[in-house]
Amino acid sequence: MAIWRGPKYAGDYNPTVPRNETINGENYVVMEFGCSRPFSDLSKVVYWGNQKNAWPLKAEFYSLPNRLLKNVAMKISRRWPAESSVQRE
């Protein structure tokens, strides 16, 4: 029986931290994960994580010609799983 161990993103993307941003009075680290494989569906993923508690704020997914494919906004609540909304452009 095979055991699924989740996606192997560590080898597929090269992480960088190009900037920090302040949004609604909170400080966020903006992390960019550029694709390191030649035949990937995504060229990069940009992720905003709260500096204080590492909770996600939003993520953007870009297709190969570096066009915005999807925006994901996270809403953290005391319930699990966290609520999220997806907007396609």
Secondary structure, 3 states (H helix, E strand, C coil): CCCCCCCCHHHCEEEEEEEEEEECCEEEEEEEEEECCCCCCEEEEEEEEECCCCCEEEEEEEECCCCEEEEEEEECCCCCCCEEEEEEC
